[in-house]
Amino acid sequence: MEGPPFAAGLRLFRGARIVALPAGFSVHPSCAIVAALPAPLPQAPLTPTNSEVLVPHRGHSCLSNIVVLVIAIVVCVAVLDAVAYFALGIRGSRHGDRDVIQFSPLLGHFHRPLSEGRYYPRRGREGHEVKVNSRGFTDEERDIEKSRPRVLLIGDSTTEAWEVDPPKRPHVVLEELLGGKYEVLNCGVRAYGTDQCLILLERIAMAFDPDIVVYTFCINDIRDNGKDYAKPWFEIDEQDTTRLIERGYPIAKVSAGGDRTSGRLWKYSLVYRTFGLAVSKFGKRFRGAENGGGVFPLEDHYELTPYKTVYDENESARWAITRRLVRRMRESSNASGAEFLVVECLHLPEISEEAAAELTAPYELEAEFDFGKVTCAFQGLVDDTGLAFVSMANEVKREGLDPAELMPPGDTIHLSAEGIRLWARVVEREFRERGWLEQ
């Protein structure tokens, strides 16, 4: 029995090709007539009607959707980052420091003379202006010849104090407190250890002929003094323990290399920073059971190892080097006719039990800690050598001050504007009580 005849223009699929059957043809149930069809003649391209839609291949459709999605995400991220960077002024931490710092064959790194930029601290959106004078210091322009007595400040980021605006930095505040009778020079450089400060003092800064030198010690200086790459360092002479041997020259210049792209993304992209911090926090939690929840192994934790009640061999060596470096800074200053004062800068766990507990919790099974140990060690140096020394932590405890007002939010080593005012008052008092100020 034959089926009903097809209407004119009826189409059938034959394999992957479309075949048009002329009017009058019919299809036998056995499909023999389809098999007997001759090869179709060339025909004009078929245009689907409203009821005939040619559906694209599913693979091509998915790929197109993925491409569109990726483009949309990239555009959204770019717009969000542009708004955050240009409209809201949100910057990555330490954004701008590379604009004013360069390689130094003498010190490892140093400021780029006559450069300027903006520094954005770890927390917050507000950046602070940074200008470098022709001598390479983040200070106003200074002449070598002095017209009044001079105080020279030396140290690391706690001396430079880019965390506040220029008028609130240590050299400005101290000079005002001294009534303008003394010229106060800021020769601090971020990320310097005591070893780099010593070289800077002896080979560059003493040319300014200071009457008083103030070295602000930061807890991470001990760790920095143990570094032996991309910077000069010192060893104690085994034959003469009072002598330091300078090492590290010629200094190797460390290239940004593969970190350049990541550094730029961190600098400019809010989305990248947010994602990176989230991944970092997840990683810390994921690794918590393995290493006690700490970010670093204890031996690499610069904020904690100086406070261990029992030092290992490397920690003892770093502290011995630090003590000897401080003594030589004093000797070099005194040899040039300058007084020398060491100020132990604030470290939040020294003055906050809550901060100390939070810092030590991941390592409480590995070691015991004494947050007064570094101050006591300096006091021993005072007893042995007559070193002029003052501890900011002791001042805060004595006056019962609130640590939250003395340091920026989320920071454990740098001073806020109020903290710098306290530092200046303590330094001015030490000058006066020791009889170092001219009448």
C-alpha positions as CSV (number, residue, x, y, z in Angstrom):
1,M,0.0,0.0,0.0
2,E,1.3,3.4,-1.0
3,G,1.3,6.4,1.4
4,P,-0.4,9.7,0.5
5,P,1.4,11.8,-2.1
6,F,3.7,14.6,-1.1
7,A,2.9,18.2,-1.8
8,A,5.2,20.2,-4.2
9,G,8.4,21.3,-2.6
10,L,8.4,18.7,0.2
11,R,11.9,18.1,1.5
12,L,13.5,15.0,3.1
13,F,16.8,14.6,4.8
14,R,19.1,12.1,3.0
15,G,22.1,11.7,5.2
16,A,23.5,15.2,5.8
17,R,22.0,16.6,2.5
18,I,18.6,18.0,1.9
19,V,16.7,16.5,-1.0
20,A,13.6,18.1,-2.7
21,L,11.0,15.7,-4.1
22,P,9.0,16.8,-7.1
23,A,5.2,16.9,-6.9
24,G,3.6,13.5,-7.5
25,F,6.2,11.4,-5.9
26,S,5.2,9.2,-3.0
27,V,7.1,7.2,-0.5
28,H,6.7,3.4,-0.3
29,P,6.7,2.0,3.2
30,S,9.8,0.1,2.4
31,C,11.6,3.4,1.5
32,A,12.6,1.8,-1.8
33,I,11.7,4.8,-3.7
34,V,14.0,6.9,-1.6
35,A,16.9,4.6,-2.3
36,A,16.1,4.8,-6.0
37,L,16.2,8.5,-6.1
38,P,18.8,9.9,-8.5
39,A,21.5,12.2,-7.3
40,P,19.9,15.7,-6.9
41,L,20.7,18.3,-9.4
42,P,22.3,21.5,-8.3
43,Q,19.7,23.8,-6.8
44,A,19.6,27.3,-5.5
45,P,20.3,27.7,-1.7
46,L,17.3,26.8,0.3
47,T,15.8,29.5,2.5
48,P,14.1,28.2,5.6
49,T,10.5,29.3,6.1
50,N,9.0,30.4,9.3
51,S,8.3,26.8,10.2
52,E,11.8,25.6,9.1
53,V,14.6,26.9,11.2
54,L,18.1,25.5,10.7
55,V,19.6,25.0,14.2
56,P,23.4,25.7,14.5
57,H,25.7,23.0,15.8
58,R,25.6,22.8,19.7
59,G,29.4,23.0,20.1
60,H,29.7,26.3,18.2
61,S,26.9,27.7,20.3
62,C,28.5,26.9,23.6
63,L,31.9,28.3,22.4
64,S,30.3,31.6,21.3
65,N,28.5,31.9,24.7
66,I,31.7,31.4,26.5
67,V,33.6,34.0,24.5
68,V,30.8,36.5,25.0
69,L,30.8,35.8,28.8
70,V,34.6,36.2,29.0
71,I,34.4,39.5,27.1
72,A,31.6,40.7,29.4
73,I,33.6,39.8,32.6
74,V,36.8,41.5,31.3
75,V,34.8,44.7,30.4
76,C,33.1,44.7,33.9
77,V,36.4,44.2,35.7
78,A,38.1,47.0,33.6
79,V,35.2,49.4,34.4
80,L,35.2,48.5,38.1
81,D,39.0,48.9,38.3
82,A,38.9,52.2,36.4
83,V,36.2,53.6,38.7
84,A,38.1,52.4,41.8
85,Y,41.4,53.8,40.6
86,F,40.5,57.1,39.1
87,A,37.2,58.1,40.7
88,L,37.5,56.7,44.2
89,G,41.3,56.8,44.5
90,I,41.7,53.2,45.8
91,R,45.3,52.1,45.4
92,G,47.2,49.0,46.3
93,S,49.4,48.9,49.4
94,R,52.8,50.6,48.9
95,H,51.6,51.9,45.5
96,G,54.1,54.4,44.3
97,D,57.2,53.4,46.3
98,R,58.9,52.0,43.2
99,D,58.5,55.4,41.6
100,V,61.1,56.9,44.0
101,I,63.4,53.9,44.7
102,Q,66.2,52.6,42.5
103,F,69.1,50.1,42.7
104,S,72.2,51.3,44.5
105,P,75.6,49.6,44.1
106,L,76.5,50.9,47.6
107,L,73.4,50.2,49.6
108,G,71.3,47.8,47.6
109,H,68.5,50.3,47.1
110,F,68.2,54.0,47.6
111,H,66.0,56.9,46.6
112,R,66.0,58.3,43.1
113,P,67.1,62.0,43.5
114,L,64.5,64.6,42.4
115,S,61.8,62.0,42.0
116,E,58.3,62.1,43.4
117,G,55.3,60.0,43.9
118,R,52.5,59.0,46.2
119,Y,52.6,56.3,48.8
120,Y,49.5,54.3,49.8
121,P,49.7,52.5,53.1
122,R,48.4,49.0,53.8
123,R,44.9,50.1,54.7
124,G,42.8,53.0,53.5
125,R,42.5,54.9,50.3
126,E,44.4,58.1,51.1
127,G,47.8,58.4,49.6
128,H,50.7,60.6,50.9
129,E,53.0,62.7,48.9
130,V,56.7,61.6,48.6
131,K,59.4,63.9,47.2
132,V,63.1,63.2,47.0
133,N,65.6,66.0,47.2
134,S,68.7,66.3,45.1
135,R,70.8,64.5,47.8
136,G,68.5,61.4,47.6
137,F,66.5,61.9,50.8
138,T,62.8,62.3,51.3
139,D,63.3,65.6,52.9
140,E,63.4,69.2,51.8
141,E,66.4,70.5,49.9
142,R,69.5,70.7,52.2
143,D,72.9,72.3,51.9
144,I,76.0,70.5,53.0
145,E,77.2,73.6,54.9
146,K,75.0,74.2,58.0
147,S,73.8,77.5,59.3
148,R,72.6,76.2,62.6
149,P,73.0,73.1,64.8
150,R,71.8,69.9,63.1
151,V,70.0,66.8,64.2
152,L,70.2,63.8,61.7
153,L,67.5,61.1,61.8
154,I,68.5,57.7,60.4
155,G,66.5,54.5,60.2
156,D,64.0,52.7,58.0
157,S,60.4,53.3,57.1
158,T,59.6,54.2,60.8
159,T,62.0,57.2,60.2
160,E,60.7,58.2,56.8
161,A,57.1,57.9,58.0
162,W,55.3,57.9,54.6
163,E,52.2,56.7,56.4
164,V,51.4,60.4,57.2
165,D,51.5,63.6,55.2
166,P,54.9,65.5,54.9
167,P,54.1,68.2,57.5
168,K,53.5,65.5,60.1
169,R,56.7,63.5,59.6
170,P,59.3,63.2,62.3
171,H,61.9,65.7,61.1
172,V,59.2,68.4,60.7
173,V,57.6,67.8,64.0
174,L,60.9,67.6,66.0
175,E,62.2,70.8,64.3
176,E,59.1,72.6,65.4
177,L,59.4,71.2,68.9
178,L,62.9,72.5,69.1
179,G,61.7,76.0,68.2
180,G,63.5,76.1,64.8
181,K,66.9,76.4,66.6
182,Y,68.0,73.1,65.2
183,E,67.8,71.9,61.6
184,V,66.5,68.3,61.5
185,L,67.4,66.2,58.5
186,N,65.6,63.0,57.6
187,C,68.0,60.4,56.2
188,G,65.7,57.4,56.6
189,V,65.2,54.8,53.9
190,R,62.5,52.2,53.8
191,A,63.5,48.5,54.3
192,Y,67.0,49.3,55.6
193,G,68.6,47.2,58.3
194,T,71.0,48.5,60.8
195,D,73.8,47.5,58.5
196,Q,72.7,49.7,55.6
197,C,72.0,52.5,58.1
198,L,75.6,52.3,59.3
199,I,77.0,52.5,55.7
200,L,74.7,55.4,54.9
201,L,75.7,57.2,58.0
202,E,79.5,56.8,57.6
203,R,79.7,57.3,53.8
204,I,77.0,59.8,53.1
205,A,75.1,61.3,55.9
206,M,78.0,62.4,58.1
207,A,78.9,64.9,55.4
208,F,76.1,67.0,56.7
209,D,78.1,67.4,60.0
210,P,75.3,66.7,62.5
211,D,75.5,67.6,66.1
212,I,73.1,64.8,67.2
213,V,72.3,61.5,65.4
214,V,69.1,59.7,66.2
215,Y,68.7,56.1,65.1
216,T,65.2,54.8,65.3
217,F,65.4,51.0,65.8
218,C,62.6,48.9,64.4
219,I,62.0,45.2,65.4
220,N,62.5,44.0,61.8
221,D,66.0,45.5,61.7
222,I,67.3,42.3,63.4
223,R,66.0,40.1,60.6
224,D,67.3,42.6,58.0
225,N,70.8,42.4,59.5
226,G,70.8,38.7,58.8
227,K,70.1,39.0,55.1
228,D,72.9,38.3,52.7
229,Y,71.5,39.0,49.3
230,A,70.8,42.2,47.2
231,K,72.4,44.3,49.9
232,P,75.7,44.7,51.9
233,W,76.0,42.9,55.2
234,F,78.5,42.4,58.0
235,E,80.1,39.6,59.8
236,I,82.0,39.6,63.1
237,D,85.7,38.9,62.7
238,E,86.4,35.6,64.5
239,Q,89.9,36.8,65.3
240,D,88.8,40.1,66.7
241,T,85.1,40.1,67.9
242,T,85.2,43.9,68.1
243,R,85.7,44.2,64.4
244,L,83.1,44.0,61.7
245,I,83.9,42.7,58.2
246,E,81.9,44.2,55.4
247,R,80.5,41.7,52.8
248,G,78.2,41.6,49.8
249,Y,80.1,43.6,47.2
250,P,79.5,43.8,44.3
251,I,75.8,43.8,45.0
252,A,73.6,41.8,42.6
253,K,70.8,43.8,41.1
254,V,67.5,41.9,41.6
255,S,65.3,42.0,38.6
256,A,61.5,42.2,38.9
257,G,61.4,39.5,36.2
258,G,58.2,37.4,36.3
259,D,56.8,39.5,39.1
260,R,56.5,42.6,36.9
261,T,53.0,41.7,35.6
262,S,51.7,40.6,39.0
263,G,53.2,43.8,40.5
264,R,51.4,46.0,38.0
265,L,48.1,44.2,38.5
266,W,48.5,44.5,42.3
267,K,49.3,48.2,41.8
268,Y,46.3,49.1,39.6
269,S,43.6,46.5,39.9
270,L,41.2,46.4,42.9
271,V,39.7,43.1,41.6
272,Y,43.1,41.4,41.4
273,R,44.0,42.5,44.9
274,T,40.7,41.5,46.4
275,F,40.9,38.1,44.7
276,G,44.5,37.6,45.7
277,L,43.8,38.4,49.4
278,A,40.8,36.0,49.4
279,V,43.0,33.2,47.9
280,S,45.7,34.0,50.4
281,K,43.4,33.8,53.4
282,F,41.9,30.5,52.1
283,G,45.4,29.2,51.7
284,K,46.3,30.1,55.2
285,R,43.3,28.3,56.6
286,F,43.9,25.3,54.3
287,R,47.5,25.0,55.6
288,G,46.6,25.8,59.2
289,A,46.6,22.2,60.4
290,E,50.0,21.6,58.8
291,N,52.0,24.6,60.2
292,G,50.0,25.7,63.1
293,G,47.9,28.2,61.2
294,G,50.8,30.6,60.8
295,V,51.5,32.7,57.7
296,F,55.2,31.9,58.0
297,P,57.4,29.3,59.6
298,L,58.4,30.7,63.0
299,E,62.1,31.0,62.0
300,D,61.1,33.4,59.2
301,H,58.7,35.5,61.4
302,Y,60.6,38.8,61.9
303,E,58.0,40.1,64.4
304,L,58.3,37.1,66.7
305,T,61.8,35.5,66.6
306,P,63.4,38.5,68.5
307,Y,61.1,37.8,71.4
308,K,61.8,34.1,71.8
309,T,62.9,33.3,75.3
310,V,65.5,30.9,73.9
311,Y,67.4,31.8,70.7
312,D,68.8,29.3,68.2
313,E,72.3,29.8,66.7
314,N,71.1,31.9,63.8
315,E,69.0,34.2,66.0
316,S,71.8,34.7,68.5
317,A,74.2,35.6,65.6
318,R,71.7,38.2,64.2
319,W,71.3,39.8,67.6
320,A,75.1,39.8,68.1
321,I,75.6,41.6,64.7
322,T,72.8,44.1,65.6
323,R,74.5,45.0,68.9
324,R,77.8,45.5,67.3
325,L,76.4,47.6,64.5
326,V,74.7,49.9,67.0
327,R,78.0,50.3,68.9
328,R,79.8,51.2,65.7
329,M,77.1,53.7,64.7
330,R,77.7,55.4,68.1
331,E,81.5,55.2,67.7
332,S,81.3,56.8,64.2
333,S,79.0,59.6,65.4
334,N,81.1,60.4,68.5
335,A,84.3,60.4,66.4
336,S,82.8,63.2,64.3
337,G,81.7,65.1,67.4
338,A,78.0,64.1,67.3
339,E,75.9,62.7,70.2
340,F,74.1,59.5,69.4
341,L,70.7,58.3,70.6
342,V,68.9,55.1,69.9
343,V,65.1,55.2,70.0
344,E,63.3,51.8,70.1
345,C,60.2,52.4,68.0
346,L,56.8,51.0,69.0
347,H,55.8,47.5,68.2
348,L,52.2,46.8,68.9
349,P,52.5,43.4,70.7
350,E,54.9,45.1,73.2
351,I,52.1,47.4,74.3
352,S,49.0,45.4,73.6
353,E,48.3,42.0,75.3
354,E,45.5,41.4,72.7
355,A,47.9,41.9,69.8
356,A,50.6,39.8,71.5
357,A,48.1,36.9,72.0
358,E,46.9,37.1,68.4
359,L,50.5,37.1,67.1
360,T,51.7,34.2,69.2
361,A,48.6,31.9,69.1
362,P,49.7,29.9,66.0
363,Y,53.1,29.3,67.5
364,E,52.4,28.7,71.2
365,L,53.4,25.1,71.0
366,E,56.7,25.9,69.3
367,A,58.3,28.4,71.6
368,E,57.7,30.8,74.5
369,F,58.0,34.5,74.0
370,D,58.9,37.6,76.1
371,F,57.9,40.9,74.5
372,G,60.2,42.8,76.8
373,K,63.3,40.9,75.8
374,V,64.6,43.3,73.1
375,T,64.2,46.3,75.4
376,C,66.1,44.4,78.1
377,A,68.8,43.5,75.6
378,F,69.3,47.2,74.7
379,Q,69.4,48.1,78.4
380,G,72.3,45.6,78.7
381,L,74.0,47.5,76.0
382,V,73.4,50.7,77.9
383,D,75.0,49.2,81.0
384,D,78.0,47.9,79.1
385,T,78.7,50.9,76.9
386,G,76.8,53.9,78.2
387,L,74.6,54.0,75.1
388,A,72.0,56.7,75.1
389,F,68.7,54.7,74.7
390,V,65.0,55.2,75.2
391,S,62.1,52.7,74.6
392,M,58.9,54.1,73.2
393,A,57.0,51.0,74.6
394,N,58.1,52.0,78.1
395,E,56.9,55.5,77.5
396,V,53.5,54.4,76.4
397,K,53.1,52.1,79.4
398,R,54.3,54.8,81.8
399,E,51.8,57.3,80.4
400,G,49.0,54.8,80.0
401,L,48.3,55.8,76.3
402,D,46.0,54.0,74.0
403,P,47.9,52.1,71.3
404,A,45.1,52.5,68.8
405,E,45.8,56.3,68.7
406,L,49.5,55.9,68.1
407,M,49.5,53.6,65.1
408,P,47.5,53.4,61.8
409,P,44.7,50.8,61.7
410,G,46.0,47.4,60.9
411,D,49.7,48.4,61.3
412,T,52.0,47.0,64.0
413,I,55.2,49.0,63.5
414,H,54.6,52.4,62.0
415,L,53.4,55.5,63.8
416,S,50.4,57.6,63.2
417,A,50.5,61.4,63.4
418,E,49.8,61.2,67.1
419,G,52.5,58.5,67.5
420,I,55.0,60.7,65.8
421,R,54.2,63.6,68.1
422,L,54.9,61.3,71.1
423,W,58.2,60.2,69.5
424,A,59.2,63.8,69.0
425,R,58.3,64.7,72.6
426,V,60.4,61.8,73.9
427,V,63.4,62.7,71.8
428,E,63.3,66.4,72.7
429,R,63.1,65.4,76.4
430,E,66.1,63.1,76.0
431,F,68.1,65.9,74.3
432,R,67.2,68.3,77.1
433,E,67.8,66.0,80.1
434,R,71.1,64.8,78.7
435,G,72.3,68.4,78.2
436,W,72.7,68.1,74.4
437,L,70.8,71.3,73.5
438,E,72.5,74.6,73.2
439,Q,71.3,77.3,75.6
